[in-house]
């Protein structure tokens, strides 16, 4: 986590875009810090105009769902999985990340 702290002042900018937030959120997830991870992914979703072609905006929904599961917020997790799956509805159906997301979502039902 310390590695990404120096770039905090430059996040959501022209050069870094949302990648620092995404990586920080992933690191929080690995440490099972759901609330902190959720905050990073929510920032990405809230700033859709930053790096408009970045895939991190779509992936943030999936990672936010996972963060919500860590905190026990299954309603939020379900919504974020649905948002992610809706955004990727036209993607190749055999993409491993999409298959994994579908399995995680089905486990919530």
SVG drawing of the C-alpha trace seen along z (x, -y; Angstrom):
<svg xmlns="http://www.w3.org/2000/svg" viewBox="-31 -16 38 36">
<polyline fill="none" stroke="black" stroke-width="0.4" points="0.0,0.0 2.8,-2.3 4.1,-2.1 1.0,-3.8 0.8,-6.6 3.2,-9.0 0.9,-9.1 -2.3,-9.8 -2.0,-13.6 -1.9,-12.7 -4.7,-10.2 -7.7,-10.9 -5.5,-13.1 -4.5,-13.2 -1.4,-11.0 -2.4,-8.4 -6.1,-8.3 -7.7,-5.8 -5.0,-3.1 -3.6,-4.1 -7.0,-3.8 -7.6,-0.4 -4.3,1.0 -4.8,-0.4 -8.3,1.1 -7.0,4.5 -4.3,4.4 -6.9,3.6 -9.0,6.6 -6.0,8.9 -5.6,7.7 -9.3,8.3 -9.9,4.6 -13.4,4.4 -14.3,0.8 -11.1,-0.6 -11.2,1.3 -14.8,0.2 -13.8,-3.4 -11.2,-3.1 -13.5,-1.4 -16.4,-3.8 -14.0,-6.7 -13.3,-5.1 -17.0,-4.7 -17.8,-8.2 -15.1,-9.6 -16.2,-8.0 -14.8,-11.1 -11.3,-10.3 -9.5,-8.0 -12.8,-7.2 -11.2,-4.4 -9.8,-2.7 -11.1,0.8 -10.8,0.1 -14.2,-1.7 -16.0,1.6 -13.7,3.7 -14.4,1.4 -18.0,2.8 -16.7,6.3 -14.1,5.4 -16.7,3.3 -19.0,6.3 -16.1,8.4 -15.4,5.6 -19.1,5.6 -19.0,9.3 -16.1,8.8 -18.2,6.4 -21.3,8.6 -23.3,6.2 -24.9,8.8 -27.4,6.3 -24.7,4.0 -22.6,6.9 -25.6,8.2 -26.2,4.8 -22.5,4.4 -22.3,7.9 -25.4,7.1 -23.9,3.8 -20.6,5.5 -22.5,8.3 -24.7,5.8 -21.6,3.8 -20.0,7.0 -23.1,8.5 -21.6,8.3 -18.1,9.6 -16.8,13.0 -18.6,15.4 -15.5,17.5 -13.4,14.7 -12.1,16.2 -12.9,13.1 -16.5,13.0 -16.9,16.7 -15.6,16.2 -17.9,13.2 -20.9,15.1 -20.1,17.9 -19.7,15.5 -23.0,13.8 -24.8,17.1 -23.5,18.0 -25.4,14.9 -28.7,16.1"/>
</svg>
